[in-house]
Amino acid sequence: MVKTIKKLNILHFPKLDSILRVEEAIQNSKDYLTRMELWKSLPKQMQYQTFKLILDYLEKSNKIMFEGDKIIWIFTNNKKLNELISGAISV
């Protein structure tokens, strides 16, 4: 992990409130957003490098996945997923 960090030349690491802000924006979006749509929708602009680092963390921790250029929240508290599961036909 340290080698990856040195290659990226990370200026600073995201704070917890920034990570939570991105998580909340993904979860509360009515449609699946692209990276740029999500970044522009955040209430307080952050550096794009920091934003990409947050998305990388969320993907590695299995909270999001990318379907093409769209970001999908897949963590267990996904409201949309729970609604689909509860409405599914049992076999």
C-alpha positions in Angstrom: 0.0 0.0 0.0 2.8 2.4 0.8 4.3 2.0 -2.7 1.0 2.9 -4.2 0.7 6.0 -2.1 4.2 7.2 -3.0 3.5 6.8 -6.8 0.3 8.9 -6.5 2.0 11.8 -4.8 -0.9 12.3 -2.5 -0.9 15.8 -1.1 -3.2 15.0 1.8 -5.6 12.3 2.8 -9.3 12.8 3.0 -10.9 13.6 6.4 -13.7 11.5 7.7 -16.3 14.2 7.1 -15.3 14.3 3.4 -15.7 10.5 3.1 -19.1 10.6 4.8 -20.2 13.4 2.5 -19.4 11.4 -0.6 -21.0 8.3 0.9 -24.2 10.2 1.7 -24.3 11.8 -1.8 -24.1 8.4 -3.5 -26.7 6.9 -1.2 -29.2 9.8 -1.6 -28.9 10.2 -5.3 -32.1 9.2 -7.2 -30.1 7.9 -10.2 -26.7 6.4 -10.6 -24.2 9.2 -11.0 -20.9 9.4 -13.0 -17.8 10.5 -11.2 -18.0 14.0 -12.5 -21.7 14.4 -11.7 -21.1 13.2 -8.2 -18.1 15.5 -7.7 -20.0 18.5 -8.9 -23.0 17.7 -6.8 -21.1 17.8 -3.5 -22.0 20.8 -1.4 -18.4 21.8 -0.7 -15.9 21.3 -3.5 -12.9 19.2 -2.8 -9.8 18.5 -4.8 -10.5 16.0 -7.5 -7.4 13.9 -6.4 -9.0 13.6 -2.9 -12.3 12.7 -4.4 -10.8 9.9 -6.5 -8.9 8.6 -3.5 -12.3 8.4 -1.6 -13.9 6.5 -4.5 -11.0 4.1 -4.6 -11.4 3.5 -0.8 -15.1 3.0 -1.2 -14.6 0.5 -4.0 -11.9 -1.4 -2.1 -14.1 -1.6 1.0 -17.0 -3.0 -1.1 -19.3 -0.1 -0.6 -19.5 1.0 -4.2 -18.9 -0.6 -7.6 -18.6 0.9 -11.1 -20.9 -0.1 -13.9 -19.4 1.5 -16.9 -19.0 5.1 -15.8 -21.9 5.0 -13.2 -21.3 4.6 -9.5 -23.5 2.1 -7.7 -23.9 1.9 -3.9 -23.7 -1.9 -3.0 -23.2 -1.8 0.8 -25.8 -3.7 2.8 -27.8 -0.6 3.8 -28.7 0.1 0.2 -32.4 1.3 0.3 -33.0 0.7 -3.4 -31.6 -2.9 -3.2 -33.6 -3.7 -0.1 -36.8 -2.5 -1.9 -36.0 -4.7 -4.9 -35.3 -7.7 -2.7 -38.5 -7.3 -0.7 -40.6 -7.0 -3.9 -38.9 -10.1 -5.5 -40.9 -13.2 -6.1 -39.7 -16.2 -4.0 -38.9 -19.4 -5.8 
